[in-house]
Amino acid sequence: MITFLIVLLIIVLLVYNFLQHPKFGKKPSGERLALIEKSPQYKNGKFENQNFTPDLAEGATYFSVLSEFFFKKVDRKIPTDLIPSVKTNLHEIPLDQDVLVWFGHSSYYIQLEGKRFLIDPVFSGNASPIAGTTKSFKGTDIYAVDDIPEIDYLLLTHDHYDHLDYKTILQLKPKTKKVITALGVGSHFEFWGFPKENIIEKDWHEKIELDENLTLYTTPSRHFSGRSFKRCNTLWTSFVLESKDFKMYLGGDSGYDQHFAEIGEKFGPFDIVLIDNGQYNKNWKYIHNMPEDVIQAIQDLKAKRAFPVHSSKFSLSLHSWDEPLIRVTELNANSANPVPLITPMIGELVELKNENQEFKQWWKGVK
């Protein structure tokens, strides 16, 4: 018994020491927490979605999900080939060129109206606080922070590790002018040494005038947050980025709900929507879109073109790596109102205002 207690104490101390690492960030406190407590989204000591959102779908339990994940034999294909990519030199793109470059998963770079945006960048090769446990697929890490030019606006949708990467963020600090994120997330950035005056935190339904040509709006999503055991002490968000003649929806992570139709009604139609399509499962369908939900959300948002993201770099669910792109492509083609899909390779230049740009189904044939 004494030996057991000693071993247990050692494990507890090791876990406690591990959780002190700065990569876990810092929970909101002081003036920031006081502001959070005034948010309509903050109830009963945590942020909540518009509608009730259970962690797991009906009939699922944490035990059944863990059993399925670790013990059930699932035909989950992980790529053994290199993921195809193109290395576009971002430093050489003229600033007056309106473009997007995807880095895999939900990380991408935008140039619009002479401003540079970077969204949810993860360049460390890992989407977990435990090194080596959620590694990126071979060929997906062709970009590093050195390849990124000076950034006017770093946008963060929420603080999960596959969207907010400590190592990447520290390296980006010298070349980031402003950080824009949801309520509470700025606590991490301030803890990591970003000047407070360079951090903009907003609740849902807020407007940020970036300059005379660009406006950013914060809009709801259906998800959750957390970097440690404490969940939902920071907010999650989506964004609407608007110029005088162009409008984008930057979706972040979300399960399907009425917010897509509400955003579409208020801000649509959108020239391009970027929408969560991957790492889904029937057991957590309320926090990540299933492919059928993606098609409905595209219609709800009144999208002219749609870019399905959140796939092709990490394996965070039980589906095969290429299933999200295969399913959304087929469902879109067979829908009553199909829209052009933007499906570039990692690094391929997307011309934001070229509605006729075509993309190959590059995932076909990749083993």
QUISULLIN-V664410 format. One record per residue. N is the residue number from 1. RES is the residue in three letters. PSI is psi in degrees with one decimal (999 if undefined). NEAR is the number of other ideal C-beta (glycine too) atoms within 8 Angstrom. D_FIRST is the distance of its C-alpha to the first C-alpha in Angstrom with 2 decimals. Layout:
# QUISULLIN-V664410
{{N;RES;PSI;NEAR;D_FIRST} {N;RES;PSI;NEAR;D_FIRST}}
This chain:
# QUISULLIN-V664410
{{1;MET;-41.6;4;0.00} {2;ILE;-43.2;5;3.80} {3;THR;-43.5;6;5.41} {4;PHE;-45.1;7;5.05} {5;LEU;-37.5;8;6.22} {6;ILE;-44.8;8;8.64} {7;VAL;-42.9;8;9.91} {8;LEU;-42.2;8;10.46} {9;LEU;-40.6;8;12.22} {10;ILE;-43.2;8;14.26} {11;ILE;-44.3;8;15.33} {12;VAL;-43.4;8;16.39} {13;LEU;-39.2;8;18.30} {14;LEU;-43.8;8;19.94} {15;VAL;-44.4;8;21.07} {16;TYR;-45.1;8;22.35} {17;ASN;-40.0;7;24.19} {18;PHE;-40.6;7;25.67} {19;LEU;-7.6;8;26.98} {20;GLN;-7.1;6;28.85} {21;HIS;138.7;7;31.22} {22;PRO;-17.9;7;34.75} {23;LYS;-20.3;8;35.24} {24;PHE;-7.7;9;33.45} {25;GLY;-160.5;12;36.35} {26;LYS;133.3;8;36.50} {27;LYS;149.7;7;36.64} {28;PRO;145.8;12;40.00} {29;SER;175.4;7;40.52} {30;GLY;-134.9;6;43.43} {31;GLU;-35.6;5;46.89} {32;ARG;-44.9;12;45.65} {33;LEU;-38.4;9;43.31} {34;ALA;-39.5;8;46.16} {35;LEU;-41.8;9;48.41} {36;ILE;-42.1;14;45.86} {37;GLU;-15.2;7;45.56} {38;LYS;-8.5;6;49.32} {39;SER;137.3;11;49.14} {40;PRO;-19.8;4;50.08} {41;GLN;-10.9;10;47.32} {42;TYR;112.8;12;44.60} {43;LYS;139.7;7;43.39} {44;ASN;37.3;4;40.36} {45;GLY;13.7;4;38.85} {46;LYS;163.6;9;39.31} {47;PHE;145.3;15;42.10} {48;GLU;157.6;9;43.22} {49;ASN;171.1;10;45.61} {50;GLN;-44.4;7;49.04} {51;ASN;160.5;7;47.89} {52;PHE;128.9;4;44.59} {53;THR;96.8;11;42.53} {54;PRO;151.1;7;39.37} {55;ASP;-39.7;5;36.74} {56;LEU;152.4;9;37.12} {57;ALA;167.1;10;40.10} {58;GLU;135.8;4;40.49} {59;GLY;-12.9;3;38.40} {60;ALA;146.0;10;35.91} {61;THR;162.3;6;32.25} {62;TYR;-36.4;6;29.78} {63;PHE;-45.0;6;28.01} {64;SER;-37.5;9;31.39} {65;VAL;-45.5;12;32.43} {66;LEU;-38.9;8;29.33} {67;SER;-42.9;9;29.65} {68;GLU;-40.7;11;33.30} {69;PHE;-40.8;8;32.74} {70;PHE;-24.3;6;30.17} {71;PHE;-26.1;5;30.78} {72;LYS;135.7;7;34.33} {73;LYS;113.8;3;37.00} {74;VAL;135.6;6;39.41} {75;ASP;73.1;5;42.62} {76;ARG;111.3;8;42.02} {77;LYS;123.5;7;44.44} {78;ILE;133.2;8;43.46} {79;PRO;132.4;12;46.53} {80;THR;-25.4;5;46.84} {81;ASP;163.9;8;50.24} {82;LEU;136.2;7;50.79} {83;ILE;127.7;14;51.36} {84;PRO;145.0;9;55.08} {85;SER;166.1;12;55.94} {86;VAL;132.0;9;58.82} {87;LYS;95.1;7;58.51} {88;THR;132.5;9;60.81} {89;ASN;104.7;7;61.43} {90;LEU;-28.8;10;60.66} {91;HIS;-22.6;6;62.29} {92;GLU;-1.8;4;65.62} {93;ILE;122.5;11;65.85} {94;PRO;139.3;4;68.70} {95;LEU;-20.3;7;67.48} {96;ASP;5.7;5;70.08} {97;GLN;123.5;7;68.65} {98;ASP;106.8;10;66.53} {99;VAL;167.8;11;63.77} {100;LEU;140.7;12;60.16} {101;VAL;125.1;12;57.87} {102;TRP;139.4;13;54.63} {103;PHE;13.4;15;51.64} {104;GLY;155.9;11;49.68} {105;HIS;-124.2;15;47.27} {106;SER;25.1;13;48.36} {107;SER;131.4;12;49.53} {108;TYR;161.8;13;53.26} {109;TYR;136.6;12;56.05} {110;ILE;137.3;13;59.14} {111;GLN;124.1;13;62.46} {112;LEU;128.4;13;64.60} {113;GLU;40.7;8;67.59} {114;GLY;8.4;7;66.98} {115;LYS;148.6;11;63.35} {116;ARG;128.8;12;60.22} {117;PHE;143.0;14;57.11} {118;LEU;128.4;15;53.70} {119;ILE;127.0;14;51.36} {120;ASP;55.5;13;47.57} {121;PRO;133.9;14;47.58} {122;VAL;103.4;13;44.73} {123;PHE;9.1;14;45.66} {124;SER;-11.5;8;42.31} {125;GLY;9.2;6;41.85} {126;ASN;141.3;11;38.61} {127;ALA;37.9;12;38.01} {128;SER;152.7;8;34.35} {129;PRO;-14.4;7;32.37} {130;ILE;112.5;5;30.35} {131;ALA;134.5;5;32.80} {132;GLY;-0.1;5;33.99} {133;THR;-25.4;7;32.53} {134;THR;71.4;10;35.82} {135;LYS;150.2;8;38.49} {136;SER;154.2;10;42.19} {137;PHE;152.7;14;44.37} {138;LYS;131.5;8;46.43} {139;GLY;-7.6;11;49.71} {140;THR;-8.8;13;48.75} {141;ASP;49.0;8;48.11} {142;ILE;-14.4;8;51.68} {143;TYR;143.6;10;51.80} {144;ALA;172.7;6;50.17} {145;VAL;-33.0;10;50.68} {146;ASP;-23.1;4;53.50} {147;ASP;-5.6;8;55.40} {148;ILE;127.9;12;55.42} {149;PRO;178.6;7;58.37} {150;GLU;135.0;7;58.21} {151;ILE;128.0;13;56.94} {152;ASP;-43.5;8;58.67} {153;TYR;118.0;14;56.06} {154;LEU;114.3;13;52.46} {155;LEU;130.7;13;51.46} {156;LEU;122.7;14;47.87} {157;THR;-33.4;18;47.35} {158;HIS;177.4;17;43.65} {159;ASP;19.1;13;40.54} {160;HIS;154.4;10;38.68} {161;TYR;-26.0;10;37.94} {162;ASP;4.6;11;40.58} {163;HIS;-33.4;14;43.17} {164;LEU;99.1;13;42.07} {165;ASP;115.8;14;40.98} {166;TYR;-50.5;11;39.89} {167;LYS;-44.7;9;41.17} {168;THR;-44.8;12;44.48} {169;ILE;-42.0;12;45.03} {170;LEU;-41.1;9;44.63} {171;GLN;-28.5;8;47.16} {172;LEU;-15.6;14;49.53} {173;LYS;-47.2;10;49.57} {174;PRO;-19.2;4;52.69} {175;LYS;16.6;9;54.74} {176;THR;120.9;13;53.89} {177;LYS;-49.6;7;56.37} {178;LYS;143.9;10;54.83} {179;VAL;130.9;13;51.63} {180;ILE;124.7;12;52.06} {181;THR;-174.3;14;49.11} {182;ALA;164.4;16;47.77} {183;LEU;130.1;15;46.62} {184;GLY;-31.8;15;43.45} {185;VAL;-27.5;16;43.27} {186;GLY;-20.6;13;45.27} {187;SER;-39.1;14;42.26} {188;HIS;-47.0;13;40.76} {189;PHE;-41.3;12;44.09} {190;GLU;-39.9;11;44.60} {191;PHE;-32.6;9;41.12} {192;TRP;7.7;12;42.09} {193;GLY;10.2;6;45.27} {194;PHE;136.7;11;47.96} {195;PRO;135.7;5;50.63} {196;LYS;-36.1;7;50.38} {197;GLU;-12.4;4;54.09} {198;ASN;3.2;9;53.65} {199;ILE;124.1;13;51.19} {200;ILE;117.1;9;52.63} {201;GLU;133.4;10;50.29} {202;LYS;151.4;12;51.78} {203;ASP;174.6;11;51.07} {204;TRP;156.2;11;52.50} {205;HIS;34.8;7;56.28} {206;GLU;158.2;8;57.17} {207;LYS;135.2;6;59.93} {208;ILE;113.8;11;60.00} {209;GLU;105.0;5;63.41} {210;LEU;-44.6;9;62.70} {211;ASP;-168.3;7;66.40} {212;GLU;-14.3;2;69.77} {213;ASN;-16.2;8;69.06} {214;LEU;136.7;11;65.40} {215;THR;139.0;10;63.35} {216;LEU;135.3;14;59.68} {217;TYR;142.8;12;58.29} {218;THR;133.9;13;54.69} {219;THR;159.4;14;54.19} {220;PRO;159.2;12;51.38} {221;SER;173.8;14;49.00} {222;ARG;94.0;14;46.38} {223;HIS;-147.5;13;43.03} {224;PHE;-178.7;10;40.07} {225;SER;174.3;15;38.59} {226;GLY;139.5;12;35.49} {227;ARG;-2.0;11;33.90} {228;SER;-148.0;6;30.34} {229;PHE;-27.6;4;28.45} {230;LYS;122.9;7;31.39} {231;ARG;151.1;8;34.21} {232;CYS;28.5;10;37.90} {233;ASN;-1.1;12;38.21} {234;THR;158.0;16;41.02} {235;LEU;156.3;15;43.95} {236;TRP;152.2;13;45.02} {237;THR;165.2;15;48.73} {238;SER;170.7;14;51.56} {239;PHE;151.2;14;54.79} {240;VAL;122.4;14;58.49} {241;LEU;122.6;13;60.46} {242;GLU;131.1;11;64.18} {243;SER;-172.9;11;67.30} {244;LYS;-27.3;4;70.89} {245;ASP;17.2;3;71.27} {246;PHE;142.8;11;67.76} {247;LYS;131.9;12;64.61} {248;MET;144.9;15;61.08} {249;TYR;121.3;17;57.97} {250;LEU;101.2;12;54.75} {251;GLY;-26.7;13;52.19} {252;GLY;-155.1;16;48.68} {253;ASP;143.1;15;46.07} {254;SER;146.3;17;46.85} {255;GLY;167.6;13;46.73} {256;TYR;140.9;11;50.03} {257;ASP;-175.3;11;51.38} {258;GLN;-16.4;7;54.59} {259;HIS;-29.9;12;54.33} {260;PHE;-46.7;13;55.91} {261;ALA;-37.8;8;59.04} {262;GLU;-40.7;9;59.15} {263;ILE;-41.2;16;58.99} {264;GLY;-39.4;13;61.58} {265;GLU;-38.6;6;63.85} {266;LYS;-40.3;6;63.61} {267;PHE;-19.7;11;63.71} {268;GLY;172.0;11;64.81} {269;PRO;154.7;8;66.27} {270;PHE;138.7;15;64.16} {271;ASP;-39.9;10;65.54} {272;ILE;136.7;14;62.05} {273;VAL;135.4;14;58.68} {274;LEU;123.6;11;55.43} {275;ILE;141.4;16;52.95} {276;ASP;117.6;13;49.35} {277;ASN;84.3;14;49.50} {278;GLY;159.8;14;46.39} {279;GLN;31.4;9;42.60} {280;TYR;165.7;13;43.31} {281;ASN;146.6;10;41.70} {282;LYS;-25.9;6;42.57} {283;ASN;-21.0;10;39.12} {284;TRP;42.9;13;39.80} {285;LYS;-17.3;13;43.58} {286;TYR;-12.8;8;43.80} {287;ILE;-8.0;12;42.75} {288;HIS;129.9;16;44.43} {289;ASN;132.9;13;47.88} {290;MET;158.3;10;48.30} {291;PRO;-37.4;12;51.43} {292;GLU;-34.9;7;53.52} {293;ASP;-36.8;11;52.54} {294;VAL;-45.0;16;53.70} {295;ILE;-42.5;12;57.14} {296;GLN;-40.2;10;57.42} {297;ALA;-37.8;13;56.30} {298;ILE;-42.1;13;58.92} {299;GLN;-42.4;10;61.54} {300;ASP;-38.1;10;60.25} {301;LEU;-6.9;14;60.44} {302;LYS;51.9;9;63.98} {303;ALA;136.3;14;63.20} {304;LYS;-36.5;10;66.02} {305;ARG;152.0;12;63.60} {306;ALA;139.5;15;59.84} {307;PHE;102.8;14;57.29} {308;PRO;124.4;14;54.06} {309;VAL;-169.6;14;51.16} {310;HIS;34.1;12;47.32} {311;SER;173.3;12;47.42} {312;SER;12.2;14;48.00} {313;LYS;-39.3;13;45.55} {314;PHE;153.8;11;41.94} {315;SER;103.8;8;40.21} {316;LEU;5.2;7;38.35} {317;SER;-169.9;9;38.95} {318;LEU;-4.7;7;39.41} {319;HIS;159.7;10;43.18} {320;SER;153.5;8;45.05} {321;TRP;-33.2;11;45.97} {322;ASP;-3.3;11;49.66} {323;GLU;-42.2;8;49.45} {324;PRO;-43.5;15;49.94} {325;LEU;-38.4;14;53.21} {326;ILE;-48.9;9;54.42} {327;ARG;-43.9;9;53.84} {328;VAL;-32.8;14;55.21} {329;THR;-45.6;11;58.26} {330;GLU;-44.7;8;59.02} {331;LEU;-39.3;12;58.45} {332;ASN;-44.4;13;60.63} {333;ALA;-31.6;7;63.40} {334;ASN;3.6;6;63.43} {335;SER;165.2;9;63.26} {336;ALA;-31.3;2;66.32} {337;ASN;72.9;5;66.52} {338;PRO;146.5;6;65.04} {339;VAL;153.6;10;64.83} {340;PRO;131.7;7;64.87} {341;LEU;137.5;12;61.37} {342;ILE;112.0;11;60.56} {343;THR;66.7;11;58.41} {344;PRO;160.7;11;58.74} {345;MET;160.4;9;56.88} {346;ILE;128.6;17;54.58} {347;GLY;-11.3;13;56.98} {348;GLU;138.4;12;60.09} {349;LEU;122.4;10;62.45} {350;VAL;122.5;12;62.88} {351;GLU;109.6;8;66.17} {352;LEU;-36.2;13;65.40} {353;LYS;13.6;7;68.96} {354;ASN;93.3;6;69.97} {355;GLU;-12.8;7;69.64} {356;ASN;1.3;4;71.02} {357;GLN;133.7;8;68.43} {358;GLU;153.3;4;67.00} {359;PHE;144.3;10;63.67} {360;LYS;154.2;6;62.70} {361;GLN;75.8;8;59.89} {362;TRP;-22.1;10;58.23} {363;TRP;-17.0;9;55.04} {364;LYS;130.2;5;57.07} {365;GLY;-7.9;4;56.65} {366;VAL;123.8;10;53.55} {367;LYS;999;5;51.04}}
